[in-house]
Amino acid sequence: MNPLIHLIGLPTDQNSSFERGAVLAPAAIRAALWSDRGNLSAQSGLEIGTDVMLQDLGDLQLSDVDCVADDALIKQAVVQAFGNSAIPLLLGGDHAVTYPVVAALAQHHGPLNILHFDAHPDIYENFEGNPRSHASPFARILEAGHAKRIVQVGIRTLNRHCREQAHRYNVEILPMLDFRPEHVPVLDGPLYISIDIDGIDPSEAPGVAHPEPGGLTVREVLSILSRQRAHIVGADIVELNPARDINDITAIVAAKLLREVAALIHANYEHSKKERP
């Protein structure tokens, strides 16, 4: 039986720093996904709607002002996906949404292995006095014991505090200096994939609030993803800021990654049965 994927939008950027705008991302990614500009096939040849069972549930009705209430709604949506034997694929929103998603998944599957693409490690103890900042979700995940292994790819903004946090929590960071895709390990399941769009170089994905030169190419991201074989229990794509996009190119990149992650969930499902709890 093929896995059912629940596509769920999380329109919130209440925990963004410096500049908001990611609240508009789910709609922009959907517009690019369903546009006649392209088609619904992944590079493997698998197609959304033909091979890959993807059910678009629309956006959650988040308040975008009450983080506690919104976290509860996000967790509820993930739990409902379990009840429908579905795998959640979330569209942020800022990166703070990853924490409630992973918390709900870990309650069901146990601690996860996480493959995290980003320019920033997002492991601040708190940022600007906000422990739920989009710069802090992985600190919250780690302190709660929801992850057994985190591998971070594309990092190029590692300051002293984040180095200390990475050492404290044994985070595996693969910085961009001397980076090669084959350096990224193939992780065991249960696997969660989190893609912050600013992990990609701004020459290919300019529509982000915190652009950082010297990043990953889309091809490098796809190469890393294609090597993963474990059962994927969930994924997110976050931090697109449509207000900063140019000719929708970043939304198109996000939609491409959505297709590829959905196809990977499908392809890995049967292959990884033995790894499932």
C-alpha positions as CSV (number, residue, x, y, z in Angstrom):
1,M,0.0,0.0,0.0
2,N,1.4,3.4,-1.0
3,P,1.7,6.0,1.8
4,L,-0.8,8.9,2.0
5,I,0.9,12.3,2.5
6,H,-1.0,15.1,4.2
7,L,0.1,18.5,2.8
8,I,-0.6,21.1,5.6
9,G,0.1,24.8,5.5
10,L,1.2,26.6,8.6
11,P,0.8,30.3,7.9
12,T,2.6,31.9,10.9
13,D,5.6,34.0,11.4
14,Q,4.9,35.3,14.9
15,N,8.3,34.0,16.0
16,S,10.3,35.6,13.2
17,S,13.1,38.0,14.0
18,F,14.1,41.1,12.0
19,E,11.5,40.8,9.3
20,R,8.2,39.0,8.9
21,G,6.6,37.7,5.7
22,A,6.8,33.9,5.9
23,V,3.1,33.8,6.9
24,L,2.4,34.2,3.2
25,A,4.6,31.3,2.1
26,P,2.1,28.3,2.0
27,A,-0.1,30.1,-0.6
28,A,2.9,31.0,-2.7
29,I,4.3,27.5,-2.7
30,R,0.9,26.0,-3.6
31,A,0.5,28.5,-6.5
32,A,3.9,27.3,-7.8
33,L,3.1,23.7,-7.2
34,W,-0.2,23.6,-9.1
35,S,0.8,26.1,-11.8
36,D,0.7,25.0,-15.4
37,R,4.2,26.5,-15.7
38,G,5.6,23.1,-14.8
39,N,4.3,19.6,-14.0
40,L,4.0,17.3,-11.0
41,S,6.8,14.9,-11.6
42,A,9.9,14.4,-9.5
43,Q,13.4,13.8,-10.9
44,S,12.9,10.0,-10.2
45,G,9.9,10.0,-12.6
46,L,7.3,9.6,-9.8
47,E,4.4,11.9,-10.2
48,I,2.2,13.7,-7.6
49,G,-1.3,12.4,-8.0
50,T,-0.4,9.4,-10.1
51,D,2.2,7.6,-8.2
52,V,2.5,9.7,-5.0
53,M,-0.7,10.0,-3.0
54,L,-0.8,13.6,-1.7
55,Q,-3.8,15.1,-0.1
56,D,-3.8,18.9,0.3
57,L,-5.6,19.8,3.5
58,G,-5.1,23.5,3.1
59,D,-3.9,25.8,5.8
60,L,-4.4,25.5,9.5
61,Q,-6.4,28.4,11.0
62,L,-3.5,29.7,13.1
63,S,-3.9,32.9,15.1
64,D,-0.3,34.0,14.3
65,V,-0.3,35.8,17.7
66,D,-0.8,33.0,20.3
67,C,2.1,30.6,20.0
68,V,0.8,28.2,22.7
69,A,-2.6,27.9,21.0
70,D,-1.0,27.6,17.5
71,D,1.4,24.9,18.7
72,A,-1.6,22.9,20.0
73,L,-3.3,23.2,16.6
74,I,-0.2,22.1,14.8
75,K,0.3,19.0,17.1
76,Q,-3.4,18.1,16.6
77,A,-3.0,18.2,12.8
78,V,0.0,15.9,13.1
79,V,-1.9,13.5,15.4
80,Q,-4.8,13.5,12.9
81,A,-2.4,12.5,10.2
82,F,-1.5,9.4,12.3
83,G,-5.1,8.6,12.6
84,N,-5.5,8.6,8.8
85,S,-2.3,6.6,8.4
86,A,-0.8,9.6,6.7
87,I,2.7,11.2,6.7
88,P,2.6,15.0,7.3
89,L,4.4,17.4,5.0
90,L,4.2,20.9,6.4
91,L,4.6,24.2,4.6
92,G,5.8,27.1,6.9
93,G,5.7,29.7,8.0
94,D,8.9,30.4,10.0
95,H,11.1,27.7,11.4
96,A,9.6,27.8,14.8
97,V,6.8,25.5,13.5
98,T,9.2,22.6,13.4
99,Y,9.2,22.3,17.2
100,P,5.5,21.3,17.7
101,V,5.6,19.1,14.6
102,V,8.6,17.1,15.8
103,A,7.2,17.0,19.4
104,A,4.0,15.3,18.1
105,L,5.9,12.9,15.8
106,A,8.3,11.9,18.6
107,Q,5.4,11.1,20.9
108,H,4.2,8.6,18.3
109,H,7.6,7.3,16.9
110,G,10.0,8.0,19.7
111,P,13.1,10.2,19.2
112,L,13.7,11.1,15.6
113,N,16.8,11.4,13.3
114,I,16.6,14.8,11.7
115,L,18.2,16.0,8.5
116,H,18.2,19.8,8.6
117,F,19.1,22.1,5.7
118,D,19.7,25.7,6.7
119,A,22.1,28.7,6.6
120,H,21.6,28.9,10.4
121,P,21.8,26.2,13.1
122,D,18.6,27.5,14.9
123,I,19.9,26.2,18.3
124,Y,19.9,29.5,20.3
125,E,19.0,29.0,23.9
126,N,16.7,31.9,23.1
127,F,16.9,34.7,20.6
128,E,16.2,38.3,21.6
129,G,14.5,36.9,24.7
130,N,12.2,34.6,22.9
131,P,12.8,30.9,23.6
132,R,10.3,30.0,20.8
133,S,12.1,32.1,18.2
134,H,12.6,30.7,14.7
135,A,16.3,30.8,15.7
136,S,15.7,28.3,18.6
137,P,13.5,25.3,17.5
138,F,16.2,22.7,17.6
139,A,17.3,23.8,21.1
140,R,13.7,23.1,22.2
141,I,13.6,19.8,20.3
142,L,16.9,18.6,21.8
143,E,16.2,19.7,25.4
144,A,12.9,17.8,25.3
145,G,14.7,14.6,24.0
146,H,12.7,14.5,20.8
147,A,15.8,13.8,18.6
148,K,18.4,11.1,18.9
149,R,20.5,12.6,16.0
150,I,20.5,15.9,14.2
151,V,22.6,16.5,11.1
152,Q,22.7,20.1,9.9
153,V,23.7,20.9,6.3
154,G,24.5,24.3,4.7
155,I,25.4,26.1,7.9
156,R,27.5,29.2,7.4
157,T,26.6,31.5,10.3
158,L,27.9,29.6,13.3
159,N,28.7,32.0,16.1
160,R,30.3,31.2,19.5
161,H,27.0,30.6,21.3
162,C,25.7,28.2,18.7
163,R,29.0,26.4,18.7
164,E,28.6,25.9,22.4
165,Q,25.0,24.8,22.0
166,A,26.1,22.3,19.2
167,H,28.7,20.8,21.6
168,R,26.2,20.7,24.4
169,Y,23.7,18.7,22.4
170,N,26.1,16.8,20.1
171,V,24.6,18.3,17.0
172,E,26.4,17.2,13.8
173,I,27.1,20.3,11.7
174,L,28.4,20.1,8.2
175,P,29.5,23.7,7.4
176,M,29.7,25.0,3.9
177,L,33.4,25.5,4.2
178,D,34.9,22.6,2.1
179,F,31.5,21.1,1.8
180,R,30.7,18.2,-0.5
181,P,27.3,16.4,-0.7
182,E,28.9,13.0,-0.2
183,H,29.9,14.2,3.3
184,V,26.3,14.0,4.5
185,P,25.6,10.7,6.2
186,V,22.7,8.4,5.2
187,L,20.5,8.4,8.3
188,D,18.4,5.7,9.9
189,G,14.7,6.0,10.5
190,P,12.5,7.3,11.8
191,L,13.7,10.3,9.7
192,Y,12.4,13.8,9.7
193,I,13.5,16.3,7.0
194,S,13.5,20.0,7.7
195,I,14.3,22.4,4.8
196,D,14.8,26.0,5.5
197,I,14.9,27.7,2.1
198,D,17.7,30.1,3.2
199,G,20.0,27.0,3.3
200,I,20.1,27.4,-0.5
201,D,22.3,30.2,-1.9
202,P,20.4,33.4,-2.4
203,S,21.4,33.4,-6.1
204,E,18.9,30.5,-6.5
205,A,16.5,31.3,-3.7
206,P,16.4,35.1,-3.0
207,G,13.0,35.1,-1.4
208,V,14.0,34.8,2.3
209,A,14.2,37.2,5.2
210,H,17.8,36.3,6.1
211,P,19.8,35.7,2.9
212,E,23.3,34.4,3.5
213,P,25.7,34.1,0.5
214,G,27.8,31.0,-0.1
215,G,25.0,28.4,0.3
216,L,23.9,25.1,-1.2
217,T,22.7,24.7,-4.7
218,V,19.4,23.2,-5.4
219,R,21.2,20.3,-7.2
220,E,23.3,19.7,-4.0
221,V,20.1,19.5,-1.9
222,L,18.5,17.1,-4.4
223,S,21.7,14.9,-4.4
224,I,21.7,14.7,-0.6
225,L,18.0,13.9,-0.4
226,S,18.3,11.1,-3.1
227,R,20.8,9.2,-1.0
228,Q,18.5,8.9,2.0
229,R,16.8,5.5,2.3
230,A,15.1,5.5,5.7
231,H,11.4,5.7,6.5
232,I,10.4,9.4,6.5
233,V,7.9,10.2,9.2
234,G,7.4,13.8,8.3
235,A,9.0,16.9,6.7
236,D,8.7,20.6,6.5
237,I,9.7,23.4,4.1
238,V,10.0,26.8,5.8
239,E,11.1,30.4,5.7
240,L,10.1,31.4,2.2
241,N,9.3,35.1,2.3
242,P,7.2,35.9,-0.8
243,A,7.7,39.7,-0.3
244,R,11.4,39.3,-1.0
245,D,11.0,36.9,-3.9
246,I,12.0,37.7,-7.5
247,N,9.7,36.5,-10.3
248,D,8.4,33.7,-7.9
249,I,11.7,31.8,-8.3
250,T,12.0,30.9,-4.6
251,A,8.4,29.7,-4.5
252,I,9.2,27.6,-7.6
253,V,12.3,26.1,-5.8
254,A,10.1,25.4,-2.7
255,A,7.5,23.6,-4.9
256,K,10.3,21.6,-6.6
257,L,11.6,20.5,-3.2
258,L,8.0,19.7,-2.1
259,R,7.7,17.3,-5.1
260,E,11.0,15.7,-4.4
261,V,10.4,15.2,-0.7
262,A,6.9,13.7,-1.4
263,A,8.4,11.4,-4.0
264,L,11.2,10.4,-1.5
265,I,8.6,9.6,1.2
266,H,6.8,7.4,-1.3
267,A,10.0,5.6,-2.6
268,N,11.4,5.0,0.9
269,Y,8.2,3.6,2.3
270,E,8.4,0.0,1.2
271,H,12.2,0.0,1.3
272,S,12.4,0.9,5.0
273,K,9.6,-1.3,6.5
274,K,12.1,-3.1,8.6
275,E,13.2,0.2,10.3
276,R,9.7,1.1,11.4
277,P,8.8,0.9,15.1
